[in-house]
């Protein structure tokens, strides 16, 4: 059956099995490959997208639950917080292998939208669901603070 | 269904938009970017006919874009940026005109001179490339200068290059690289060009932005998993539940009933499920019913292995080193400490699981994977398909981490992926994707290891004897690397870092017991150095504590004047921690120093007891001496990441086997990876050295564990001889 939703600002329709996780619809059907597979059980955050404005682990979200919703992926993320986060990521050379970074950027952007001036503790809480095996965490923390500062200025 | 390019649904950021000041052009756009849905087999390595390619490593296009062909795989450790820096330095290029692409498998051009084949490992990328890549850049420079001299009718010595622009001494002429590409292509390339004096470096030793950062921040970096060639089949695989078990029988009726599943095949590694999409492949795998034959399987539990290894270490093993008379010194010493150390198996767990896309069509194989030893992988694929290596085009892909996992001396994953692709019996491209369960339970772990250590102090508290018996399995035996790594029965991947213990201890013995084990193992970030440095640096610290010796002063005294680079980083890190102020109430600090892969690293950790009695690492300081620091920020990043990897391992990570040999962990829920709230603040100082550059991908890891354990012991009085420090909850 065709499931309709908004994807990165466009109305789309996916004719897939209703239990297909959003992750595989994004990747296999729409070739939006910025959203990654890391664990399949919502433990690592590599598949993080925004669903109706909130972070969501796409690997455990069946597409049937997305019907009529609004999905934003790393390819479609926009707005001043996203820009500030991505600029800070580049300025501090956060990524190493880079595989988890789409998910990190999606979580960090959502954090800044909710808490414009996050503390270290806020960052820990918002980002603890995103594993980085390269352990770029020191720079992720610094980059979020930097992005926050840049929005203030 | 029509393919959608990755920009139509987005309207978001573009790669070129991120590269400020870069000039986008048709020529530069072919580089590095593999868009899903593109004609993938032909992409990537065909230079424009109009380009100037003086050697296998450098290509300059008419738009002045300089592309460096990087012979080492990039999975975060920085060769794309590092090797490009070397070329740009000698070329006097502007950093913004630099691009990079990964070299295909071709050992005739891209061999690692330290291995004698094409491959990456042992933190050798920079060490093996420092001169060759500078020469590649210098040769290109010489030709461009000659082309300009010919055109302008001036002496080449009067021409200078500043940030990619050539000018003559009189200031009458000016040219970009692109202006000279056509002329340069007609000139002879010097084989031994003049290299710059290090005094003239303007990029080496400075911080340049990493070339791969923008695309890794906006989702556009393409990894193996992201390839979707036309008509691709997705494959998943079910491995046996025990190492060494095989398929007895398969009931695939439920699997075949899953919509989208197109086939099920038994292959040597297990049972492969093929489908039109990933969801169907995963669902189909879940529905498989397989009977396994475990008659040839390793069925011991970790506990049983521990007992077996412990027994072995009660007798001296094969001497990797034997100075003085250890037994005599131990028998006559005033104080003797003894300890048994246990290290569990560890999974590498890179964020991107192992994967490959392989197509066999018209007698040719096209393969894409995060290949770390291309020569071995290419040979393995050729063998499966029964073709000459020349018929295998193997593209190295950017990989989502490795930490050693993708460097397989036996090419096992390449073999498995090729067998899966071949078994389908079709000319469609097949993407084999391991799930996290395949990864955590799939073996090739850091080996389980057990140590028996004895140390002695004389009446003045001086360390006079040290006996270290190491029981560990060899993962080099029977591989192409055996002759290089195992000498006279001593496996350097078992004893490295202990056999060369730098401390002046008059009676010192290191014994090796190579254990048989059916669990497949492999090098894990910094290989033997993680366990050897851990034992060396924690046990020595206990001896110092018993003797009332300061841990930094004690180490410096035992290093003497023979090991100035060890002492240098140790002094530096002590200074850094001192400058940070007194140790806060309720915390303690621990120190460790270790040399691995040619680089010297000292670290100090500040630790308290946190929630649930778990150690909390607040801060760490690190001093590293890796020779000429080509890119200090990449070095700092590798130290931060290497330390984080080590901290996670020493605190939380373990693979354990239950009775029967079943792995008890299967995903990140029980294989606990370090997370952001568990990561300390880290400060790194890079020593300004003029020695040749050495590795940075691995050497940050070994000192982190012992520094933490030493702090923990000084805080709680509890020695940590059994890892992980936080017991696993199986």
Interface residues (C-beta under 8 A of the other chain):
Chain A: X7 X8 X9 X10 X12 X16 X17 X19 X20 X21 X24 X27 X28 X29 X30 X31 X32 X33 X34 X35 X36 X37 X38 X39 X40 X41 X43 X44 X46 X73 X74 X75 X76 X77 X78 X86 X89 X90 X93 X94 X95 X96 X97 X98 X99 X100 X101 X102 X105 X123 X124 X125 X127 X128 X130 X131 X132 X133 X134 X135 X136 X137 X138 X139 X140 X141
Chain B: X3 X4 X5 X6 X7 X9 X10 X11 X12 X13 X18 X36 X37 X75 X76 X77 X78 X209 X210 X212 X213 X214 X215 X216 X217 X218 X219 X220 X221 X222 X223 X225 X226 X228 X234 X259 X260 X277 X278 X279 X280 X282 X283 X349 X350 X351 X352 X353 X398 X399 X400 X401 X402 X403 X433 X435 X436 X633 X634 X637 X640 X641 X643 X644 X645 X647 X648 X667 X668 X669 X673 X674 X675 X676 X677 X679 X681 X682
